[in-house]
Each structure stands twice: as structure tokens, then as C-alpha cells.
Amino acid sequence: MPITSSNIGEYFSGGSGNTNPAASLGGVISTTELTDNTTHNIWDQVSSAESSAGDTEYRCIYVKNEHGSLTWQNAAVYISSNTTATDTLVEIALGSSAINATEQTIANESTAPTLPGANGTNFSSAAGSGNALAIGNIPFGQSKAIWIKRVITAAAGATNDDTYVLAYVGDTSA
């Protein structure tokens, strides 16, 4: 049976027992999977101080191939729908660690990870499948770190239920 979307999991980082989205700042993959369509499943609520001054925050998640035997070939990640708020932007980057390795840990949510690319960062809007970030092959049971950056512009207006959607593509041999 080929790999399907149900075989692709997204997990917090921050240690094997981490269940706190705010602590998903790199490090060991958690055993806790992100829950889709849940308010604040990865980001905290934006405070009035943050929306007034502007704020940039980072989170690290792992995408995992949960198929029992197949390698997820030519895996890639992209943003299929950026945020619904006009004053918010989400960008993504591949982690600096290899497939199934432990990602770096950042000091706090305001510290950018050191990534390959110009000036140590390579965040991208990666809008649409044509601009997907190529992960490569992920063998069954293994994972790859993905960094997500959320930018709230200064003087941002209030928004209820701001959302965005990450999507994954890839191939399978069967």
C-alpha cells in the first residue's frame, strides 16, 4: 500500500515528552503529534504588546514518515495557504540536521536558528507546490526538522483564528 497523508505525522520538538508548543524550539523529537484544526496548536496568542511593537517567533517541528515499510521519496514541504491575517506572515525552512537527526535548539522563541543559506537563514514563503522546499527521501519511521517563522508586523490589527496550512508532497515506490 503506498504512502498516504495518514502516514505523514507532524511532531513537536523540545524533548521526547514535550507537549508544550512554546517549548518546541528544536532538540529531540517529541512523541506528541501536533493536532490539526486546533487553536494555538503551535503558536501562542499574540499579546497587545506584541501586536503593537511587532514580533518574530520561531518553532521547530518534525515531519515523520509513519509508513510501516516504504521510503517517502522526494519529500517536500510548502505553504499551501499563508495566514488569513493581513498583518501576519509565515515562512518555513528546513532544519540544519540530517534526516532522523536531532535539530539544534534555540535559546528562546525570539532567537533565529542558524541555518544554511545567506546570512545563516533560508526562510521562504514557499507558497504553492511549485515552490516547495525539497527534503529528500525519508525512510519509514524517520523524520526531518522543519522551522516555522511567524512575523507579526508592528501596529498589527486584532485577528481571531489566524490560520495557515503546511502541505507535503512526495513519491513512493508502491
Backbone as CSV, one residue per row, in Angstrom:
resi,resn,N_x,N_y,N_z,CA_x,CA_y,CA_z,C_x,C_y,C_z
1,MET,0.851,-1.177,0.000,0.000,0.000,0.000,0.898,1.242,0.000
2,PRO,0.650,2.223,-0.886,1.504,3.408,-0.970,1.354,4.327,0.249
3,ILE,2.321,5.233,0.380,2.263,6.229,1.446,1.116,7.187,1.155
4,THR,0.308,7.459,2.175,-0.796,8.408,2.057,-0.612,9.507,3.099
5,SER,-1.459,10.513,3.058,-1.356,11.613,4.021,-1.483,11.123,5.459
6,SER,-2.190,10.020,5.675,-2.319,9.487,7.037,-1.012,8.880,7.544
7,ASN,-0.043,8.662,6.643,1.266,8.125,7.028,2.286,9.221,7.332
8,ILE,1.882,10.485,7.228,2.782,11.603,7.455,2.359,12.296,8.746
9,GLY,3.264,12.323,9.730,2.958,12.942,11.014,3.790,14.194,11.247
10,GLU,3.240,15.120,12.021,3.966,16.321,12.444,4.067,16.290,13.966
11,TYR,5.276,16.434,14.471,5.539,16.307,15.898,6.253,17.535,16.445
12,PHE,5.985,17.834,17.717,6.728,18.884,18.406,8.192,18.478,18.502
13,SER,9.049,19.448,18.709,10.426,19.211,19.125,10.491,19.568,20.605
14,GLY,11.691,19.606,21.180,11.819,20.043,22.565,11.960,18.932,23.583
15,GLY,12.147,17.713,23.125,12.315,16.587,24.046,11.238,15.546,23.843
16,SER,11.554,14.301,24.130,10.635,13.200,23.834,9.279,13.337,24.515
17,GLY,9.233,13.959,25.694,7.974,14.101,26.407,7.331,15.467,26.273
18,ASN,7.862,16.327,25.398,7.325,17.683,25.303,5.907,17.706,24.731
19,THR,5.000,18.366,25.433,3.629,18.578,24.964,3.311,20.061,24.844
20,ASN,4.282,20.918,25.136,4.099,22.369,25.162,4.559,22.992,23.848
21,PRO,3.654,23.551,23.051,4.059,24.165,21.787,5.124,25.253,21.957
22,ALA,5.063,26.013,23.032,6.031,27.095,23.260,7.440,26.560,23.499
23,ALA,7.568,25.291,23.856,8.881,24.673,24.083,9.373,23.918,22.851
24,SER,8.656,24.039,21.744,9.041,23.363,20.506,10.076,24.228,19.781
25,LEU,11.269,24.272,20.380,12.342,25.165,19.934,13.555,24.387,19.438
26,GLY,13.336,23.211,18.906,14.417,22.360,18.440,14.740,21.287,19.450
27,GLY,15.821,20.553,19.191,16.182,19.445,20.063,15.510,18.165,19.624
28,VAL,15.390,17.238,20.535,14.865,15.902,20.269,13.390,15.960,19.850
29,ILE,13.017,15.086,18.925,11.618,14.977,18.508,10.776,14.486,19.682
30,SER,9.595,15.077,19.819,8.656,14.669,20.862,7.840,13.472,20.396
31,THR,7.238,12.798,21.322,6.293,11.740,20.985,4.888,12.311,20.800
32,THR,4.747,13.630,21.013,3.444,14.284,20.897,3.268,14.870,19.503
33,GLU,2.225,14.436,18.839,1.914,14.903,17.494,1.084,16.176,17.563
34,LEU,1.329,17.087,16.620,0.501,18.285,16.513,-0.908,17.869,16.132
35,THR,-1.879,18.605,16.603,-3.269,18.341,16.275,-3.745,19.391,15.289
36,ASP,-4.193,18.952,14.122,-4.724,19.879,13.115,-6.005,20.533,13.602
37,ASN,-6.276,21.705,13.055,-7.524,22.416,13.304,-7.788,22.640,14.793
38,THR,-6.723,22.922,15.537,-6.824,23.211,16.955,-6.231,24.585,17.221
39,THR,-6.968,25.440,17.900,-6.480,26.768,18.220,-5.200,26.674,19.025
40,HIS,-4.216,27.446,18.633,-2.915,27.525,19.314,-2.190,26.185,19.360
41,ASN,-2.283,25.406,18.274,-1.621,24.101,18.272,-0.104,24.221,18.181
42,ILE,0.420,25.374,17.740,1.867,25.574,17.702,2.256,26.980,18.174
43,TRP,1.376,27.950,18.047,1.675,29.332,18.417,0.810,29.790,19.583
44,ASP,1.380,30.664,20.382,0.625,31.289,21.464,-0.244,32.414,20.891
45,GLN,-1.146,32.893,21.699,-1.976,34.024,21.317,-1.089,35.273,21.302
46,VAL,-1.269,36.138,20.317,-0.472,37.358,20.192,-0.992,38.387,21.185
47,SER,-0.093,38.861,22.036,-0.484,39.860,23.034,-0.612,41.233,22.388
48,SER,-1.247,42.163,23.093,-1.377,43.525,22.556,-0.004,44.176,22.424
49,ALA,0.919,43.881,23.335,2.283,44.431,23.238,2.992,43.915,21.994
50,GLU,2.823,42.609,21.705,3.445,42.033,20.512,2.844,42.607,19.238
51,SER,1.535,42.764,19.211,0.912,43.305,18.005,1.224,44.781,17.820
52,SER,1.425,45.486,18.898,1.779,46.907,18.803,3.207,47.098,18.298
53,ALA,4.160,46.392,18.895,5.578,46.552,18.559,6.005,45.711,17.363
54,GLY,5.253,44.655,17.060,5.678,43.691,16.058,6.466,42.592,16.759
55,ASP,6.472,41.401,16.193,7.135,40.282,16.845,7.465,39.212,15.813
56,THR,8.631,38.608,15.969,9.031,37.472,15.141,9.369,36.318,16.074
57,GLU,8.745,35.170,15.833,8.954,33.995,16.670,9.206,32.770,15.800
58,TYR,9.825,31.756,16.405,10.220,30.541,15.693,9.732,29.303,16.435
59,ARG,9.407,28.275,15.656,9.085,26.968,16.199,9.751,25.921,15.307
60,CYS,10.084,24.796,15.917,10.648,23.666,15.181,9.723,22.473,15.358
61,ILE,9.334,21.887,14.235,8.552,20.659,14.256,9.303,19.607,13.457
62,TYR,8.887,18.385,13.592,9.435,17.297,12.785,8.318,16.716,11.936
63,VAL,8.614,16.481,10.657,7.699,15.742,9.803,8.236,14.315,9.757
64,LYS,7.347,13.346,9.957,7.781,11.956,10.107,7.028,11.030,9.153
65,ASN,7.781,10.135,8.533,7.207,9.092,7.696,6.781,7.946,8.612
66,GLU,5.489,7.773,8.784,4.963,6.751,9.690,4.518,5.480,8.973
67,HIS,4.864,5.384,7.688,4.531,4.152,6.972,5.356,3.011,7.564
68,GLY,4.828,1.823,7.519,5.493,0.673,8.130,6.673,0.109,7.364
69,SER,6.809,0.438,6.065,7.906,-0.172,5.312,8.444,0.678,4.154
70,LEU,7.696,1.642,3.669,8.115,2.370,2.470,8.879,3.656,2.784
71,THR,9.831,3.973,1.919,10.534,5.257,1.978,9.683,6.304,1.287
72,TRP,9.553,7.458,1.923,8.862,8.604,1.322,9.896,9.288,0.445
73,GLN,9.750,9.171,-0.859,10.740,9.644,-1.811,10.452,11.073,-2.256
74,ASN,11.533,11.825,-2.444,11.433,13.209,-2.939,10.433,14.033,-2.132
75,ALA,10.445,13.847,-0.824,9.538,14.586,0.052,9.837,16.083,-0.029
76,ALA,8.820,16.891,0.099,8.959,18.346,0.075,7.840,18.960,0.900
77,VAL,8.087,20.175,1.397,7.106,20.896,2.213,6.875,22.269,1.595
78,TYR,5.637,22.737,1.684,5.321,24.081,1.202,4.154,24.641,2.002
79,ILE,3.932,25.923,1.842,2.796,26.587,2.489,1.679,26.650,1.463
80,SER,0.645,25.863,1.666,-0.453,25.849,0.694,-1.406,27.011,0.916
81,SER,-1.412,27.554,2.135,-2.242,28.720,2.444,-1.546,29.505,3.552
82,ASN,-1.081,30.726,3.223,-0.435,31.540,4.251,-1.504,32.124,5.154
83,THR,-1.109,32.867,6.151,-2.038,33.283,7.199,-3.205,34.091,6.657
84,THR,-4.310,33.995,7.375,-5.515,34.731,6.993,-5.455,36.172,7.464
85,ALA,-4.543,36.493,8.379,-4.391,37.871,8.880,-3.471,38.659,7.946
86,THR,-3.861,39.862,7.616,-3.052,40.690,6.715,-1.775,41.193,7.376
87,ASP,-1.698,41.158,8.698,-0.531,41.653,9.419,0.380,40.528,9.916
88,THR,0.177,39.321,9.418,0.967,38.168,9.838,1.518,37.461,8.603
89,LEU,2.749,36.971,8.717,3.368,36.207,7.645,4.023,34.984,8.253
90,VAL,3.905,33.858,7.579,4.573,32.633,7.998,5.542,32.226,6.900
91,GLU,6.762,31.851,7.308,7.760,31.326,6.397,8.312,30.030,6.987
92,ILE,8.898,29.186,6.145,9.437,27.915,6.604,10.866,27.736,6.112
93,ALA,11.587,26.855,6.792,12.940,26.476,6.390,13.179,25.041,6.831
94,LEU,14.028,24.359,6.095,14.427,23.017,6.505,15.424,23.132,7.643
95,GLY,15.353,22.213,8.582,16.304,22.192,9.680,17.716,21.931,9.193
96,SER,18.686,22.261,10.028,20.094,22.073,9.678,20.567,20.645,9.893
97,SER,19.816,19.852,10.633,20.209,18.463,10.918,19.824,17.549,9.755
98,ALA,20.505,16.418,9.681,20.227,15.422,8.654,18.902,14.715,8.942
99,ILE,18.453,13.936,7.980,17.261,13.107,8.174,17.469,12.249,9.425
100,ASN,16.466,12.228,10.293,16.424,11.433,11.517,17.484,11.815,12.553
101,ALA,18.018,13.030,12.442,18.988,13.511,13.423,18.316,14.568,14.301
102,THR,18.958,14.897,15.404,18.418,15.884,16.338,18.763,17.288,15.870
103,GLU,17.767,18.130,15.798,17.927,19.518,15.354,18.519,20.369,16.479
104,GLN,19.179,21.445,16.100,19.693,22.415,17.065,18.558,22.954,17.925
105,THR,18.888,23.443,19.096,17.912,24.064,19.991,18.231,25.547,20.085
106,ILE,17.200,26.382,19.970,17.395,27.827,20.114,17.090,28.239,21.554
107,ALA,17.662,29.357,21.971,17.568,29.802,23.367,16.149,30.172,23.770
108,ASN,15.414,30.788,22.855,14.039,31.195,23.137,13.326,31.403,21.814
109,GLU,12.023,31.636,21.854,11.240,31.729,20.628,11.566,32.925,19.760
110,SER,12.319,33.889,20.280,12.700,35.072,19.510,14.072,34.944,18.863
111,THR,14.774,33.841,19.118,16.109,33.610,18.577,16.004,32.806,17.292
112,ALA,16.552,33.348,16.214,16.524,32.632,14.938,17.492,31.457,14.969
113,PRO,17.110,30.327,14.399,18.051,29.215,14.289,19.132,29.555,13.267
114,THR,20.292,28.935,13.406,21.360,29.105,12.425,21.177,28.038,11.358
115,LEU,20.893,28.491,10.169,20.590,27.582,9.069,21.506,27.865,7.898
116,PRO,21.681,26.895,7.019,22.479,27.152,5.814,21.801,28.216,4.967
117,GLY,22.557,28.921,4.187,21.993,29.933,3.304,22.573,31.295,3.608
118,ALA,22.117,32.280,2.897,22.620,33.644,3.038,22.417,34.149,4.458
119,ASN,23.457,34.627,5.079,23.413,35.193,6.428,22.895,34.206,7.479
120,GLY,23.050,32.924,7.236,22.661,31.919,8.215,21.177,31.624,8.275
121,THR,20.408,32.143,7.343,18.979,31.823,7.325,18.560,31.497,5.898
122,ASN,17.554,30.738,5.769,16.999,30.467,4.445,15.495,30.259,4.531
123,PHE,14.824,31.103,5.287,13.374,31.021,5.379,12.764,31.460,4.066
124,SER,11.654,30.825,3.729,10.999,31.070,2.456,9.493,31.076,2.647
125,SER,8.819,31.862,1.828,7.358,31.818,1.857,6.859,30.515,1.246
126,ALA,7.685,29.854,0.425,7.384,28.529,-0.140,5.905,28.377,-0.488
127,ALA,5.376,29.387,-1.165,3.957,29.395,-1.487,3.664,28.497,-2.677
128,GLY,2.844,27.508,-2.466,2.432,26.605,-3.525,3.416,25.478,-3.754
129,SER,2.930,24.411,-4.333,3.753,23.213,-4.515,4.929,23.449,-5.451
130,GLY,4.810,24.418,-6.358,5.906,24.735,-7.268,7.095,25.376,-6.573
131,ASN,6.909,25.847,-5.357,7.979,26.475,-4.581,8.328,25.660,-3.340
132,ALA,7.964,24.403,-3.330,8.189,23.543,-2.165,9.680,23.416,-1.859
133,LEU,9.990,23.274,-0.574,11.359,23.046,-0.125,11.631,21.541,-0.169
134,ALA,12.635,21.145,-0.928,12.953,19.733,-1.111,13.619,19.150,0.128
135,ILE,12.994,18.167,0.712,13.521,17.476,1.886,14.424,16.320,1.463
136,GLY,14.009,15.577,0.463,14.728,14.372,0.039,13.954,13.141,0.439
137,ASN,14.635,12.028,0.554,13.989,10.760,0.910,13.963,10.586,2.423
138,ILE,12.812,10.201,2.953,12.678,9.918,4.379,12.275,8.448,4.529
139,PRO,13.199,7.619,4.992,12.863,6.206,5.197,11.748,6.050,6.244
140,PHE,11.059,4.915,6.214,9.963,4.682,7.155,10.477,4.795,8.591
141,GLY,9.655,5.430,9.417,9.983,5.620,10.825,10.942,6.760,11.104
142,GLN,11.380,7.477,10.070,12.346,8.559,10.275,11.700,9.919,10.035
143,SER,12.435,10.986,10.394,11.850,12.324,10.378,12.850,13.375,9.912
144,LYS,12.338,14.581,9.670,13.154,15.729,9.281,12.606,16.965,9.985
145,ALA,13.519,17.794,10.510,13.131,19.024,11.202,12.730,20.106,10.200
146,ILE,11.670,20.829,10.551,11.180,21.969,9.779,11.060,23.144,10.749
147,TRP,11.616,24.299,10.375,11.459,25.518,11.185,10.335,26.352,10.599
148,ILE,9.542,26.940,11.468,8.456,27.830,11.065,8.711,29.183,11.734
149,LYS,8.626,30.232,10.943,8.805,31.593,11.460,7.488,32.346,11.295
150,ARG,7.035,32.956,12.384,5.823,33.775,12.334,6.228,35.224,12.584
151,VAL,5.835,36.091,11.657,6.147,37.511,11.763,4.844,38.284,11.929
152,ILE,4.752,39.019,13.041,3.627,39.921,13.276,4.161,41.329,13.012
153,THR,3.579,42.040,12.074,4.065,43.380,11.767,3.653,44.359,12.862
154,ALA,4.447,45.413,13.027,4.139,46.439,14.025,2.781,47.058,13.722
155,ALA,2.063,47.400,14.757,0.728,48.003,14.671,-0.281,47.045,14.033
156,ALA,-0.080,45.752,14.243,-0.988,44.743,13.688,-2.367,44.858,14.319
157,GLY,-3.369,44.676,13.500,-4.740,44.695,13.976,-5.105,43.366,14.620
158,ALA,-6.149,43.380,15.395,-6.628,42.161,16.052,-7.224,41.215,15.012
159,THR,-6.957,39.930,15.180,-7.479,38.902,14.283,-7.876,37.689,15.112
160,ASN,-9.044,37.179,14.862,-9.465,35.931,15.501,-9.113,34.769,14.590
161,ASP,-8.634,33.695,15.174,-8.429,32.438,14.460,-7.572,32.569,13.200
162,ASP,-6.407,33.192,13.323,-5.463,33.282,12.217,-4.944,31.877,11.911
163,THR,-4.971,31.477,10.663,-4.565,30.129,10.290,-3.647,30.144,9.077
164,TYR,-2.918,29.066,8.903,-2.136,28.800,7.705,-2.062,27.286,7.566
165,VAL,-1.640,26.827,6.377,-1.609,25.387,6.134,-0.272,24.999,5.512
166,LEU,0.433,24.061,6.161,1.615,23.447,5.566,1.146,22.200,4.823
167,ALA,1.775,21.951,3.706,1.428,20.756,2.927,2.698,20.040,2.526
168,TYR,2.561,18.759,2.259,3.709,17.916,1.914,3.402,17.165,0.642
169,VAL,4.428,16.957,-0.148,4.312,16.148,-1.368,5.475,15.165,-1.379
170,GLY,5.359,14.141,-2.185,6.430,13.170,-2.334,5.944,11.979,-3.134
171,ASP,6.837,11.040,-3.297,6.547,9.844,-4.079,6.743,8.607,-3.222
172,THR,6.340,7.498,-3.763,6.541,6.215,-3.113,6.749,5.168,-4.212
173,SER,7.388,4.090,-3.874,7.677,3.064,-4.865,6.520,2.098,-5.099
174,ALA,5.537,2.135,-4.236,4.410,1.204,-4.428,3.099,1.868,-4.098
